[in-house]
Amino acid sequence: MKLTIGSVGKLEPVMGGRVRSKADGPAEKTSGPSLRSRPDHPRVFRQRLIHGPLIALICLEFTALAMGEPTGKRVTFTEHLIADKYGYAFGVAAADLDGDGDLDLTSCDTRGDALYWYENDGRGAFHRHLIQQDEPGWFERHAVGDVNGDRLPDVVVVKNLHGHVVWFENSGRPAQDQFWKRHVVSTDLQRAYDVALADLNSDGRLDVVASAWKGNHLAWFANSGGANGREWTKEMIDPQLAESRTARVADFNGDGTPDILGTGRAANLTAWYERTGDSNQPWARHVIDDTSPQPVHGEPTDMDGDGDSDVVMALGMQATEAQSDTNQIVWYENVGRPGTGGTWKTHVVGPLPFAFEAVAADLDGDADLDIVATAWGGVGQIVWFENLGIPQRSWEKHLLKDNWPRANQPIVADLDGDGRLDIIATAEDGANELRWWHNQGK
């Protein structure tokens, strides 16, 4: 069976830090009993970035400042403001929405009751269009993929306050449409929070995986395959996951079928879920880490290049400085060559107070995976950790932006087609804006 996935943090075509330790390396711990981060299915679309209503770019050029020891010539980034004056900025994705060969952006104004897409001119300047406006319920995190099988990228988005999941249909001429056609996935997901796309039942259609942060559960919804107006069938993945946050899809045990990655911030739990075939308990929980406080957002990725799915994760968000084993970025090694999801080893990448989300990508072109991460609380930050070649112990941390209150979701994509991955992120209350960092190379 071909495994098909999609996620909000990284959507690739499937149609489709570093703080260097001066000691021997950071502390490690092992817990016992991954679809790869680069899926290959023709109906899930890779993310990138864009701008607002012909927004003039505010460009601040700087060299990323190392927080550890210098490592010679570094990647540099230029910072660009895409859009500001959001009511509450949370939720960003990227895909080629208009079929012109570059990556456009989707972004939510949660309190402004709007879902936007930003048309990329191919060079990283953007023009804002509406997907939907004046719809209350708090649009937030979302994913992009071909929901109805017409080979066009649609948008699936949660409505946090109302507990809904809806999707908007791409007509193929989005720049000409005033709004996109709206469809309902579910109205039964209390405080709907995160969303990912994958074909979970092997019927060739993208289904929806979503978390409910006050509903304290993780569920999936089977794509009905038709615009019949009926809500999609819901099946619980984990009915008891306190303050569920992350929802992602990968093959963690190497059996070629999609598994689910989930976190419960209040449960202090990071886990993956395997479909069992048992109607009484359709999903089995496998613990990755149940001791580190406040896991929030992360994603599957093959950090050590051994052919299995590891996990990168942000721990903290609202943790106090006195709490141990949190306020940091970690990655969990799926032990084995390849691993089968039974044994996990924790590697500390570096400290990041109030860490909110972490994503992995090769930013400096050296063929290993670096990490971009946001800090939600405190003054707010976005940083990247450079992989120095031994991900189990050697990282260097670089500051992209300080004093950026409530920095939340980062994504990584090549916005200007120069072959280098850029960084895009939103920040909510205190900033309420969308920015991108152009990767200038070394």
C-alpha positions, 0 to 999 in steps of 0.5 A: 500500500502506498502511504499518503500523508499531509500536514500543516507544518510541511506539505510536499507533493505526493501527487502530495539548532544548534547549541553545541554542548561543551561537554560530551553532549546533552542528557539522554533518556530512553523509553521503551516498548515513521511515514517519512517527513517527505511523503510521495503522493500526488494529492498533498501539496508542499508548503511555502509562503506569501504576502498581504494586499500588495504589502510593501516589504519591510526588510531587515537584513542581519546575520543569524547570531550564534548562541554557541561557539562560532562555526565559521561562515554562516547562513544569513537571512533577511527578514520581511513583514508579510502582513500585520494588524491581524486580530489574532494571527495563528495558522499558516501553510504554503502550497501552489494554489493557483498552479503557476509554479511558485508557492502561495500562502494561506493564513488565518486571522482568528479574531478577524473571522477571515481565512486568506491566501496570498498570491506569490509573484515568484520572487517572494512578494505577495498579494492578499485574496480572501478564501472566506471572511465574516465567519465566526468560530476562530479559524486557526491551524490548517492543512492543504491537500486535494480533498475532492480528487480534482488535483487542485489543492484545497484548504482544511481548517479548524474553527477552534471556538466552535469546535468545527472542521471545514474545508474550502474547495479550490476552483482552479481560478482562485484569484478570480473568486471572491470566496471559495466554496465551503464544506463541513467535515465535522461540527463535533470536535470541542475546541478543535485545534490541529489538523493533518491530512492522510489516506488512513483507510486506503481508499485513495482519498485524503482523510482528516486527523484532528485534535481537540484541546479542550475536548481532550481527544484525538480523532480522524474523519473518513472522507466521504468522497462526495459533496453530499452535505453530510458530516464525515464519519468520526472515529476516536484515536485517543479519547483521553488525551488531556489538552491534545495539541499535535496531530501528525501522520507518519509510519513509525513502525515501518509496516507501510501504513499510516500511524498518528503522532499526538501530544497532550500538553496537560498529560505530559505525553508524546505518543504515537498511535497504531491502527489495530483492526479491533473495532473495540479499540481501533487504535493502540497508544505507544508512549514516546515520552511521558515524563517531560512536561508540556509537549506542544508541537512537533513533527515526524522527521528522519533526524539521523538518516537511518530510514525511520521516522523520528520526532522533533518536539517543543517542550514548554509553552507555559512551563515555569523556569523551575520545571525540569526536562522542559523549556527546550527543543528535543528530538526523539530517536526511533531506536534501531536501523530502522526503528520500529517505534518500540524504543525511543531515546531523548536527545536535547537539542537546546534550551528555549524557554516557553518553546511552542513548535519545532519543525525540521529542514536542511536550512544550510544545504549540508545534507543534514536536518536543522530545526526551526523553533518558536517561543510563545511566552516571555518576550517571544522568539523565533530561532533555528538550531544548526545541526553540526553533523552529530544530531545526538549531541552537537547543535548551535542556536541562532536567533532570528527574531527576539521580542516577538510576543506569542510567536507560534507556528513556523513553516519552512519552504522555498518561496522565491525558487532559489533552491534554498529553504526560507522560514515563515512564521506567525505571532499572535497577541502583542505582534499579530503579524506574519513574517518570512526570513529569506535564506541568503545562503552562506 
